[in-house]
Amino acid sequence: MIVVFMVAGMSSRFGGNPKQFAIVGTKPRCETLIEYSVNQALEAAKNICSIDKIIFITNPKTEQRFKNIFNGRSWWGCDTVFEYIQQDFDVAKRSRPWGTCGAVCSLLGHVDQPFILLNGDDIYGVETFKKGYKMLLDEQNNIIGGCRMVDTMPDEGVVNRGLIETNSDNYVTSMREILKISKKENPELHDKLGNVNFIGLLPKTVELLSTILERFKEEHKDDPKIECLLPDNLNELIQTKQITMKAFQITNKIHGITHPGDEVILRKLLEPRPN
């Protein structure tokens, strides 16, 4: 099994200091957010599968910081290899990378087995990893984990969220972005499945996504900001019957940080409770 963390963002709302390096663990370990998540990924694999490789999709400004944390250290007594891949783009023509599809397509030639793809600034929980590993191994198919939509929405205000729709056998029938929804105004969405970017993919799917990305780049070669978004592209592959994907519901709370100071709140939430 391979686990891939998307960590190429610069966390502009977090003051430009990548959120993955915020301290969220308590003493004595005081882990950064990314260490905490990697620890969960490795712990969950015990008695289920071996994690042969962990890949970080990085950028030139932050890659060395990840290497400083993970290189030359033993993690949970395992022999996992850590690999770093930069999400490249032509800086003379674009102001940003080609989005989440571009991030995944940077894995071409680096993944030869099913892998779990996830955000590097969220903590998904050990149980989520366990469910994801087991489903990916059992199904030998693309998978996605989602939360009840209401659990991803703020108490006040509106947000955009990805909606995962499935049939009675839990096969994904569509994924789409819905805009400006709220807890108060959209109770019909509360129990729907929301995308949180916990995705399991087969290597063949990366090849199919690469074809979509190259087409997208050609169609939008004069737009320096537009991004090619993974959920839209996976939906296209599902609608055209090039892939199938099964979904499962994530039942534990997913934690993350957005603004400076959120790490203090998260640290308290993650603090071990006395027996």
ROTOR-67028 format. One record per atom (N, C-alpha, C, O): x negated, y, z negated. Coordinates in steps of 0.001 Angstrom, whole numbers, plus 500000, padded with zeros to 6 digits. Layout:
ROTOR-67028
XYZ;...
END
This chain:
ROTOR-67028
499152498808500000;500000500000500000;499117501242500000;498057501271499376;499577502259500710;498904503556500742;499872504599500189;501072504542500459;499359505536499429;500163506662498928;499556507944499480;498346508158499399;500410508793500041;499957510027500686;500598511230499995;501821511324499890;499762512136499533;500232513373498906;500036514540499871;498927514770500354;501109515272500150;501005516488500964;500641517649500049;501460518084499240;499398518162500176;498900519195499270;498243520342500030;497353521010499505;498683520571501270;498036521595502094;498552523002501833;497946523972502289;499669523133501103;500233524459500853;499381525276499898;498578524741499133;499580526603499963;498795527520499128;499591528100497959;499082528949497228;500843527647497775;501634528025496593;501729529538496416;501330530074495381;502257530223497426;502324531686497378;503183532183496219;502870533209495615;504270531461495901;505124531881494788;504492531605493434;504982532074492407;503410530849493431;502696530534492204;501417531352492107;500469530981491416;501416532468492814;500283533379492747;499118532993493626;498018533522493468;499348532063494567;498282531657495475;497317530641494904;496393530211495594;497515530247493647;496699529195493046;497483527894493143;498525527772492499;497026526915493923;497829525715494170;498398525105492897;497689524896491913;499697524825492944;500400524304491779;499849522968491303;499960522618490128;499256522229492231;498753520907491867;497681520953490779;497430519951490110;497042522128490601;495968522236489623;496434522813488290;495624523008487383;497722523086488166;498252523564486888;498179522445485853;498455521287486168;497812522785484628;497715521797483552;499111521505483015;499778522389482477;499546520248483169;500871519858482683;500791518758481627;501755518537480895;499645518062481540;499487517003480549;499095517561479199;498563518667479101;499357516805478177;499041517230476814;497723516589476371;497199515699477041;497203517047475250;495949516527474718;496089515048474395;497173514629473989;495057514242474552;493681514662474858;493359514739476351;492285515215476719;494273514277477226;493919514168478639;494072515481479394;493259515807480260;495141516251479054;495362517568479680;495278517483481212;494541518242481841;496030516565481796;495970516359483236;496547517536484008;497462518222483551;495983517748485194;496633518645486148;497858517934486696;498025516726486525;498717518710487363;499939518135487922;499607517002488890;500260515959488856;498608517186489748;498280516156490735;497700514917490059;497963513800490503;496919515092488998;496422513935488258;497578513166487624;497599511935487637;498520513893487080;499666513257486430;500440512413487437;500843511290487136;500644512959488628;501395512245489657;500626511030490171;501209509963490366;499321511185490392;498502510054490828;498507508953489766;498612507771490093;498395509343488507;498451508353487434;499753507560487476;499747506341487303;500877508258487710;502164507572487802;502192506609488988;502688505488488874;501662507050490118;501644506200491314;500866504913491064;501282503836491493;499734505027490368;498903503857490094;499517502976489015;499499501750489123;500053503593487986;500674502816486911;501846502002487443;502007500836487084;502666502611488299;503861501944488819;503514500743489686;504309499811489798;502342500755490296;501965499678491213;501593498393490491;501602497324491102;501266498471489211;500858497283488463;501943496209488531;503113496485488265;501556494996488886;502445493839489014;503395493926490207;504279493083490360;503216494946491057;504042495064492260;503189494977493514;503471494183494412;502145495794493572;501291495839494757;499964496486494386;499815497037493295;499020496418495285;497766497130495088;497797498410495912;498275498415497046;497289499485495341;497172500743496080;495766500776496661;494795501075495965;495675500466497944;494366500378498583;493749501751498818;492529501916498785;494616502731499054;494092504055499401;495095505131499002;496303504959499164;494588506227498486;495389507432498254;494820508518499154;493624508807499127;495698509112499952;495287510142500908;495872511480500485;497049511576500139;495039512506500515;495503513870500297;495431514608501632;494368514683502248;496560515149502072;496582516011503256;496336517422502763;497194518015502109;495161517966503076;494671519183502439;494507520326503440;494917520231504597;493904521394502964;493487522485503844;492030522842503508;491530522441502457;491349523584504380;489918523859504151;489621524602502854;488533524461502296;490576525392502371;490321526207501185;490371525408499890;489716525779498915;491134524320499860;491356523623498591;490825522196498557;490807521572497496;490393521668499702;490004520253499734;488937519919498701;489024518881498046;487942520769498543;486849520471497621;487346520378496182;486790519618495389;488373521130495836;488901521082494472;489504519712494172;489379519205493057;490161519113495174;490693517766494982;489552516757494866;489610515833494055;488526516941495678;487369516047495598;486698516141494229;486249515133493684;486631517340493679;486011517520492360;486755516738491283;486153516264490320;488057516608491455;488861515885490463;488760514381490645;488605513651489666;488845513907491874;489043512476492100;487804511704492533;487768510484492372;486812512352493063;485627511611493517;484756511165492353;484534511911491399;484272509946492449;483313509460491462;483884509160490103;483145509053489124;485202509021490030;485821508695488751;486679507448488895;487258507202489954;486757506674487842;487585505465487855;488985505828487383;489168506399486308;489960505489488200;491342505829487869;492106504559487513;492353503701488360;492472504462486236;493277503347485737;492611502009486040;493294501002486225;491288501995486092;490571500746486269;490786500092487615;490635498877487741;491134500872488625;491415500300489938;490296500651490920;489422501470490635;490355500009492070;489352500239493112;489926501068494256;489465500956495392;490906501881493972;491557502681495006;490575503651495659;489777504297494979;490642503744496969;489836504691497735;490603505999497862;491803505992498136;489920507120497663;490536508431497859;490015509021499156;488808509063499394;490945509479499995;490590510018501307;491238511392501477;492323511646500955;490563512267502207;491024513652502374;491107513963503867;490149513763504614;492268514455504284;492490514772505690;493018516203505773;494029516530505151;492350517035506522;492808518408506674;493880518510507754;493768517910508823;494924519285507450;495986519525508424;495531520661509343;495688521839509022;494974520289510472;494348521268511361;495371521990512249;496433521456512568;495018523204512628;495775523958513631;494848525032514181;493823525353513580;495220525581515326;494399526587515997;494627527950515333;495644528603515568;493673528364514505;493846529609513755;493829530834514672;494270531909514266;493335530689515885;493339531808516833;494726532036517426;495018533116517941;495572531022517352;496903531121517967;498043531066516960;499159531495517252;497755530530515760;498835530339514790;498457530895513427;497283530966513063;499497531293512675;499275531804511328;499462530728510268;499210530974509088;499899529547510669;500145528463509722;500115527123510454;500190527083511682;500005526007509690;500040524685510332;501404524400510970;502328525208510888;501501523238511603;502710522873512342;503758522179511472;504539521379511986;503795522460510190;504863521945509335;504636520519508864;503567519939509056;505684519965508233;505569518652507608;505382517537508631;504721516543508330;505938517669509818;505690516657510843;504216516688511249;503607515640511463;503647517882511353;502229518000511654;501369517360510581;500342516749510876;501796517505509329;501055516885508224;501046515368508376;499999514732508251;502209514793508646;502295513342508785;501490512858509989;500822511826509921;501554513599511079;500839513174512283;499322513257512129;498589512648512907;498847514002511137;497410514020510872;496930512677510329;495726512447510215;497875511784509992;497535510461509471;497213509462510575;496756508356510288;497441509827511819;497147508913512918;495706508415512835;494766509204512738;495551507098512875;494223506509512776;493765506281511350;492705505697511129;494558506739510362;494167506612508960;495082505667508185;494758505285507060;496220505285508765;497152504386508077;497397503167508960;497805503296510115;497148502003508413;497369500764509144;498331499841508413;498414498650508713;499049500397507460;500034499650506682;501104500626506196;500902501838506270;502248500121505697;503286501029505193;502736501940504097;501841501559503343;503289503150504026;502798504102503028;503937504936502467;504969505138503107;503717505411501256;504653506333500600;504118507745500784;502954508024500497;504985508634501267;504655510036501486;505449510884500507;506651510679500340;504787511834499860;505503512643498883;504852514007498702;503710514238499100;505624514908498082;505101516232497755;504017516108496695;504109515269495799;502999516939496800;501941516934495804;502234517821494610;501450517849493661;503349518550494633;503661519445493519;504933519038492782;505537519852492084;505338517776492939;506467517232492182;506013516006491413;505103515296491843;506645515759490278;506405514563489489;507658513706489589;508701514051489033;507554512587490299;508730511792490636;509117510767489575;510269510339489524;508179510373488735;508475509388487710;508047507989488101;508128507614489270;507589507214487124;507096505860487366;508187504988487986;507906504209488898;509419505106487509;510495504253488022;510776504526489495;511119503610490243;510634505776489912;510833506099491329;509779505411492181;510103504836493220;508529505462491756;507473504773492490;507739503273492550;507574502656493603;508149502685491430;508425501247491415;509508500883492430;509352499935493200;510601501638492427;511683501366493377;511198501520494816;511518500709495685;510418502577495049;509923502826496394;508998501724496881;509132501250498010;508051501308496028;507127500235496400;507893498948496729;507668498325497767;508797498565495831;509525497305496009;510367497333497279;510410496353498022;511033498451497525;511898498538498700;511086498520499985;511460497859500954;509974499245499991;509133499288501188;508560497900501488;508492497500502650;508147497166500456;507603495829500647;508681494832501048;508472494006501936;509831494910500393;510908493946500662;511529494161502042;511802493202502763;511746495412502400;512446495720503643;511524495714504858;511959495420505972;510247496040504641;509320496222505771;509949497169506794;509935496922508000;510493498246506270;511207499227507080;510934500614506498;510428500737505383;511270501643507252;511180502995506718;512210503154505605;513310502608505686;511849503904504568;512758504110503445;512721505580503022;511824506335503398;513722505958502231;513733507310501646;514470507260500314;515506506606500191;513932507954499324;514599508084498039;515216509462497921;514597510460498287;516421509516497416;517095510804497247;517772510901495900;518072509885495273;518014512128495452;518700512388494185;520124512859494446;520453513326495537;520962512726493418;522282513360493511;522064514845493789;521262515506493130;522785515345494765;522577516722495197;522701517712494039;521948518683493961;523637517464493157;523854518402492054;522620518516491163;522386519558490552;521829517438491090;520636517460490245;519481518215490885;518459518441490238;519626518605492133;518584519379492823;518968520845492962;518201521635493512;520157521221492465;520664522576492663;520546523402491389;520764522876490297;520203524690491501;520131525542490309;521526525813489754;522528525682490457;521569526193488485;522860526499487870;523519527712488501;524745527781488593;522710528668488935;523230529888489557;522556530103490909;521431529659491134;523263530789491801;522687531140493088;522862530053494131;523382528973493851;522413530364495347;522555529441496473;521194528924496905;520171529577496699;521196527736497511;519963527112497995;520250526376499307;521404526150499672;519183526015499998;519280525124501153;518794523747500717;517796523633500006;519499522707501141;519115521359500738;519279520386501907;520124520578502782;518458519346501901;518566518294502894;519566517246502442;519461516720501334;520537516940503295;521575515965502994;521272514656503715;521083514635504931;521228513561502950;521022512227503508;522370511518503528;523011511382502485;522804511068504689;524059510328504797;523754508882505173;522895508614506013;524467507958504539;524197506534504729;525488505775505016;526588506281504796;525324504535505518;526489503664505674;526597502750504460;525861502915503488;527512501787504514;527765500926503355;526593500005503031;526517499466501927;525680499822503982;524499498991503749;523263499811503383;522143499298503370;523483501080503089;522416502009502686;521434502345503796;520339502834503520;521804502092505047;521008502581506164;521326504058506391;522490504460506362;520294504857506615;520500506280506852;521148506471508221;520662505954509227;522244507216508245;522910507522509506;522571508920509998;522637509188511198;522208509816509081;521771511156509496;521083511865508342;521323511561507173;520226512812508689;519627513738507731;519745515134508318;519384515353509474;520243516070507541;520393517423508055;520273518431506920;520574518135505763;519833519611507277;519695520712506320;521019521445506226;521602521823507243;521496521648504998;522701522447504802;522308523712504048;521540523667503087;522841524825504496;522371526130504041;523325526777503046;524542526606503119;522742527521502120;523475528384501193;524591527644500460;525760528020500533;524207526594499761;525163525856498949;524910526168497479;523820526605497108;525918525943496648;525784526217495223;526596525207494424;527520524581494944;526240525058493158;526978524157492282;528448524539492190;529331523682492205;528690525826492095;530051526300491880;530907526161493126;532054525723493042;530367526526494276;531169526588495486;531222525280496264;532057525129497156;530348524336495943;530290523106496745;530348521839495888;529434521016495936;531418521680495106;531522520464494275;531608519190495108;531278518109494619;532046519304496361;532166518125497223;530801517507497553;530719516364498004;529729518283497323;528389517799497630;527659517220496418;526588516631496562;528232517385495232;527523517042494009;526977515615493991;525848515391493555;527763514656494456;527352513260494381;526731512746495672;526444511555495791;526524513627496631;525838513247497862;524350513067497589;523835513508496561;523676512420498515;522255512141498342;521419513272498936;521547513598500117;520560513866498103;519729514986498537;518285514562498758;517746513769497986;517660515079499800;516282514749500136;515304515463499206;515404516673499001;514352514704498641;513317515285497778;511919514905498274;510943514982497527;511836514493499544;510550514156500174;509819513012499473;508610513081499250;510559511965499131;509937510704498707;510270509709499807;511369509155499837;509315509481500718;509598508792501977;508580507683502208;507381507889502021;509049506522502608;508173505427502991;508239505214504495;509325505083505060;507088505180505140;507044505073506593;506142503927507046;505187503554506365;506472503382508211;505631502401508872;504655503116509802;504973504195510302;503484502548510045;502521503201510950;503099503504512327;502767504530512919;503967502622512852;504563502850514160;505393504127514183;505468504805515207;506010504453513062;506811505667512995;505953506907513161;506394507892513754;504735506870512646;503820508006512811;503520508221514294;503435509362514748;503363507152515038;503118507275516481;504302507923517183;504119508768518059;505505507534516806;506705508120517407;506831509603517047;507218510420517883;506507509938515815;506555511333515387;505520512170516140;505764513337516447;504381511577516432;503340512296517164;503830512710518550;503499513796519025;504606511862519192;505178512207520494;506112513401520381;506093514302521219;506931513396519330;507840514523519097;507041515797518834;507378516859519357;505992515699518032;505186516872517695;504545517484518936;504556518704519099;503990516654519805;503340517185521005;504342517892521906;504028518924522497;505526517349522011;506581518006522784;506969519342522150;507153520343522841;507087519334520820;507455520548520087;506396521628520277;506726522795520486;505132521242520206;504043522209520382;504097522861521758;503883524067521886;504377522082522766;504439522623524119;505629523561524275;505519524610524910;506770523184523694;507973524011523818;507850525319523056;508492526307523412;507022525335521999;506941526510521127;505515527049521047;505114527604520023;504761526888522112;503352527278522093;503135528769521889;502041529174521497;504146529599522142;503999531049521988;504556531576520669;504574532785520437;505006530677519812;505549531080518506;504525530716517429;504328529531517158;503870531699516811;502784531402515867;503248530949514482;502426530559513654;504554530997514225;505038530695512879;505960529488512798;506108528904511725;506585529100513908;507564528024513855;506915526726513384;505748526466513676;507682525907512648;507161524657512109;508005523481512580;509211523607512792;507363522361512737;508018521112513127;508306520336511842;507378519904511158;509584520159511514;509971519682510194;510321518199510206;511134517747511012;509702517455509307;509812516004509278;511248515489509185;511594514585509946;512111516008508296;513473515463508243;514208515567509579;514920514641509968;514039516693510287;514679516844511590;514169515804512569;514939515248513352;512877515541512527;512275514601513472;512640513156513151;512879512358514057;512683512821511869;513149511488511482;514600511295511892;514988510220512349;515403512346511725;516798512262512140;516907511997513640;517742511205514077;516062512663514424;516070512428515872;515746510972516190;516390510369517049;514756510404515506;514393509015515748;515514508059515340;515725507028515978;516229508412514269;517370507594513829;518512507693514841;519103506681515218;518818508910515275;519938509105516203;519688508445517548;520627507975518191;518439508405517980;518094507783519256;517757506299519094;517327505638520039;517964505788517865;517788504364517566;516363503866517816;516149502701518153;515400504766517646;514003504347517746;513484503780516430;512533502999516414;514118504181515321;513789503617514012;515069503410513216;516119503964513539;514956502598512165;515988502544511132;515327502900509814;514109502804509667;516146503312508861;515635503748507558;516673503421506501;517866503645506705;516221502892505372;517131502599504267;516884503581503120;515765504049502912;517946503878502388;517867504862501313;518136504212499963;518840503207499869;517564504802498923;517891504417497563;518029505675496722;517481506726497056;518771505555495624;518990506718494768;517959506764493655;517738505781492948;517335507919493512;516412508180492408;517252508600491208;518012509565491282;517114507877490109;517968508152488953;517269508922487844;517930509521486996;515926508913487841;515242509682486793;515071511139487237;515190511456488420;514797511996486293;514626513418486569;513306513659487280;512268513143486865;513343514447488358;512124514868489045;511717516230488517;512541517138488412;510435516368488185;509937517617487626;509002518306488618;508276517648489363;509032519615488616;508117520382489449;507965521780488885;508617522143487906;507093522565489517;506919523945489114;506968524826490347;506552524427491435;507482526032490158;507622526978491268;506925528298490973;506196528825491814;507152528833489770;506642530148489417;505631530055488270;505677529104487489;504721531026488158;503798531039487023;504548530978485697;505533531692485507;504100530153484806;504774529955483527;505599528688483486;505875528160482408;506006528182484670;506785526947484704;505987525770484157;506563524819483628;504651525830484285;503839524715483816;503908524567482295;503751523466481766;504144525684481592;504266525615480128;505539524856479750;505538524026478840;506617525157480464;507886524455480222;507741522973480544;508202522111479795;507091522692481675;506917521300482090;506053520535481104;506316519367480817;505022521189480585;504141520534479610;504942520078478386;504698518998477849;505877520886477957;506700520541476801;507639519375477126;507885518503476293;508162519384478374;509051518302478792;508325516964478859;508902515920478557;507063517004479256;506282515772479435;505597515323478156;505036514228478109;505633516141477131;504966515800475877;505562514530475283;506780514423475140;504701513554474931;505211512295474369;506031512549473108;505656513355472256;507144511853473009;507996511979471834;507532511012470750;507161509879471058;507546511437469482;507152510510468391;508155509379468270;509352509566468492;507649508193467913;508535507030467756;509417507181466510;510225506301466215;
END
